[in-house]
């Protein structure tokens, strides 16, 4: 196991009816900016719960943050923060709203002229404008980590940022919010969380026994509850286990002391940036090809994954590893998620070269746990996913 440091300061408030605790969690002496997305919270009752809890607070609202938070939209919110002298933010939404709020947390205190530099120059944030969250869509784990991904349509870019100053002070996770979610969003959430675990688990054996077992437990739980929560979002047991699995998939615990990959995400971001494909679905497109391309480096861990998660015990290491890739792709497909780029667009020829060009421009020339996925290799992975 590798040396590591763990810092997760977010207070997590989990369970049905816990949104009412906003009244005490949000400071009453601060002017608050409440951020949300396209307005679904006004249809499912969450908006009323939040505003009731904050009736004694001074609150300014900003809605319209997109599913892939758009830089230009966030700049408008940044103007509100500065013009209204906002002192605290509350993100009410899924990972996109929370990611957007993290960018604003950094940008609000950024002293440079161009906030995009925070992303383009990978500037880490050590102190940000304080914020909390009310999670409405389990998927990204953004409610309990310090990472964020922002899109910029005009340049077809999707870049990440982070730093210890971007942890939410608190996050409220009420599993009953799942009852009103479309099946597509639930399926995306499962695939997103599943891939988050895989990016931290599917590398090579590192003698981190507990991290492996926790990762495998999250994967098994997602496989078990996915059909249940899709069939009946009112199933509180399935919903609560789904929500907690998504949080645990990316709150920092399973990545400590082990090598991590993240090449699937970096490549998949380009698909969203260019085609607008849902983030989770781009992951499902790229992951099988990435593991097939890097088969020799990953086969030992793939075989372990086959045995422990899918109960595949017969055959050689190679046989089990190949079966694991196939089973993973079949799991994504069981969620109703297509796993080939050609199933999403007819304009895919030559896209591998565009991905290589974009990764090079962003300085992402050595991806993966071995730092051996060059832009050229990334292009081959994309082409394998056509």
N, C-alpha and C positions, 0 to 999 in steps of 0.2 A: 504494500500500500504506500502511496506517495504521501509526503508531508502536505498538510493543508491547514487553512484557517477558515472558520465558519462564522459568519455574521448575518443573522436574520432577525432584525429588530421589529418586524411588523407584528402587531397584535392582531391575531385572527379571531373573529367572533363568528361562530358557526352554528347554524340551526334555524329552524322555523321561527318566525316572529322577531328575529333579532334586529331588524332594521330600526325598531323603535329606540335602540340604544344610541343612535346617532345624536340624540338630544344631549347626551353627556360626553360623547366621544369628540364631537366637533366643538372647538373652543368658542364660547359665546362672545368673547371680546375681540374676535377677528372678523373682518369682512370676508365672506365666503363666495367663491365662484363655483357653482354647480355645473358640471359638464356632462353632456349625454349625447346620444347618437341621433338616429333618425326619428325619434318620437315614440318608439314602441313602449317605452316606460309609461307613457300617458294612456296606453291602452290596456296594460296588464296590471295596473294598480300600484306599481312600484313608485311612480311619481307621487301619488297621493301619500303613500307611507313615508317617503322621504321628506316631503314638504311639511307634513304634520309633525314629524320629529324635529324639524328645523324652524318651527313657527316662531320661536323666540330668538332666532338668529337673523343677522343681516345677510341676505343671500341675493346674489346676482346670477342669472342663468345664461348658459351658452349651449345651444344645441346644434346638431347637424354634423357631428364628427363622423366621418365615413368608416365603412368596414375595414378599409386599409387607410388609417388616418393620413389625411392629405396635408402636406406642408402648408399650402396656401390657406387652407381653412384654419390651421393652427396659428398662423400669423395673425388672423383676425381675432382669435381668442387672446393672443398675446397683447394686442392693443387694448382689449377690455381689461386685462390684468393691470396694465400700466395706467390706463385712464381712470379706472375705478379704485386704484390702490388696494388691490386684492392681497389679503394676507394668508389665506388658506384656500385650498381647492378640494372639491369633492367630486370624484369620478363616479358616475352612476352608469354602469354599462359593462360590456365585455372587454376583452383584451385590447381592442382597438381604442376604445375611449380611455382606458387606463394607460395605454402606451402613449396616446396623445397628451394626456395629462403629465406623464413623466417628461416628455419633451418640453412642455410648458414650464414644468418645475425647474428644469435646467435653464431654459431660455430666459425666464423671468429675471434671473440673477446673472445672466451672462453679460460680460462687459465688452465683448467684441461687437463689430459692426454687422456681421452677417450670422444669424443664428444657425443657418444651414451648416456652418463650419463645425458645429458640435457633432454632426453626423459625418460630414465629408472628411474631417480631420480626426475623427474618433477621439474627441475630447471627453475625458471622463469627468463626471460630475461628483464632487465631494460634498457640496452643500447646495440644496435646492429649496425651492419654495415648498413649504409643508403641504401634504395632501393625504387624504384617505380615500377609500373606495367602497362602493356597494356593488358587488359582482352580480351581473344579470345573465351572464353566459359563460359557463365553465368551458375552458379550452386551453388558454395560453399560460396559465399560472402567473400572469402578470400581477395578480393581486398580492403576491407574496415574494416577488423578486425585484431586482433593480434594473432589469433590461427593458428595452423598448425598440420597436421597429417602425420607421416612418417612411411614407411613400411621397414621391414628387412626380406627378403626372407629366409635367412639362418637359422633364428630362428623362422620364422613364427609369427612375431610380427608386430603390427600396433599400434603405440602410439602417443599421442598428446603432444603438448607443447604450450607455449605462454608467454605473458608478455607485458607490456606497451612499451617495446623497439622494438616491432615487427610490429607496424603499418606501412604500406607503407607511404612514404612521399606524394605520389600522385598516383592516378590510373586513367587511361584513359579508358572509356567505350564507345565504338562505336558499337551500335546495328547492324550495317550492317555486322559485322563479322558472324552473325548467318546464313547468306545466304549460306555459304559453309559448314555448319555443317551437319554431318550425322543425320538422324532422331533419331538414338539410343542415340546420345549425347544430343540432344534437350530433349528427353523424360527423360533421366537421370537428366538433369538440373532441369526440372520441379519437379520431384520427390524429388530431393535433397533439393531444396528450400522449398518445401511444408513441408517436414519432419523437416527442421530447425525451421520453425515456430511452428510446433506441439510440438517440444521438449521444447519450451519456453512458450507455451500457454496451452497445455493439462496437467494441473496439478489439481489445485483446485481453487475455487474463492478466490481472494485476494483483492477485491475492487480496482483493478487497471483498471478503466473503459476505459481509453484511450488506454492503452497497449492492452487490449482485442480487442478493435475496430480496431486498426491498424493491429493486427494479423489477425483478421477475414477478413479485407479488402485485405490483401496480399493473403490469401487463396482463396478468391472469385475471385481475379484477375487472379491467376494462373489457376483456374478452367475455367474461361472465355476464356483466351487467349491460353491455351494449344492446343486445336484442331486447332485454327487459325494458330499458328506458326508452328505446325507440317504439316499442309496442305500447307502452303505457307511461307517459311522462308524469302521470299522477302517482306512480309507485314511489313513495317517499324513500324507501330503503334503497332502491336502485338509484334514484336521483341523488341522494346524499353520498352514496359511495362513488358515483360518477363525479360529483363536484369535488370531493376530497381527493380522488385520484388525480384529477387535473391539476389541483394545487400541488400535491406531492410530486408530481412529475417534473416540476420546474421551480421548486422553492430553494434549491441549493443543496439539499441533503444528499441526493444520490450521486452528485457529480464530484463530491469531495474525495480526494485520495485516489482518484482513478483518471485514466486518460479519457478525453472526450473527442468527438468527431466534429459535428456541426456542418460538415460539407453539404449534407442533404439540404439543410436550410439555406445556406448561402447560394447554392445553385437554384433551388426552388424559388427563392425571392425574385429571381430574374423572370420566371414565368408569370408571376403576379404582376411585376412591373410592366411587362410587355403585352400580356394578353388579358390581364385582369381576372385571372382564374383564382378562385378561393384559395387562400393560403394552405389550408389543410389538404386540399386536393392536389396542389402542386407537390406537396410532400409525398403523397401516395404515388404520384407519377415518378418521382425521382428515386425514392428509396430502393425499390427492387433492382433498378439498373445500377445504382451506386454500389450495392452490396455484391452484385454479380461482377462488376468491374474490379472490385477490390477483394475478390473472393479469397485469394491466397492469404492475404493479411488478416482476414476476419473469420476464416473457416473454423478455428478452434472455438471462438465465442459463439459463432452461429450454431455449431453443433451443441454447445451447452444450452443455448436458448431453445433449440429443437427439443432437447431432452426434458428440460425443466418446465417450459411453458406449453409445449404442444405434445409432450409425452411420446416423442419419437425416439425410441430406444434401439431400434435395429438398423444395421448397416454401418458403413465406415464413417469416419469423420466427414468426409466429403459428401457422402450420401445424405447424412443428417443435415449438413449445412445447406445443401441445395433444397432439401425439403422445407427447411425453415424459411427460406426466401419465398418459396411458393406459398406456404401457409400464410405468411404475412400479407402477400398480395391478395390472397383469397379473403383474408379478414377484411381488408379495405373494401374489396368488392362486395362483401356481405353487408357493408354499411350503405351500399348504393353509390359507392365512389368509384369512378372509372380510373384506370391506372395507366393509360397511355395518352400522350400529348395529342395524338391524332384524333382522339375521341372528343377533344375540346375545341380544336381549330383545324382548318384545312391549310393554314399558312404556317406550317411548321418546318418545311424544308429550309435548310441553311441556318436554323435557329441556334444550333450548337456553336457555330462560329460567332454569332452575336453574343452568346453567353460568355465565350472566351474573351471577347473584346471588352465586354462590360466588367468582368472580374479583373482583368488586367488594369483597366482604368481606375478601379477602386482599390488597387493594391492587394487584391485577394489572390495571390499567385501560389500560395502554399497552404492548401486546405487539408483537413483530415487529421486523424490522430498521429499519423506519421509525417505530416506536412509534405506529402508527396502527390497530392492532387493538384496538378498545375491547371491553368486555364485550358490547355489542350486536352488533358484528361477529362476535365469537366465537360468539354464539348462532346467527347465520346460518350460520356454517361447520358447526356441529353439526347444524343442521336440514338442510343440504345432504347430510350424511352419513347421514341416516336410511335 
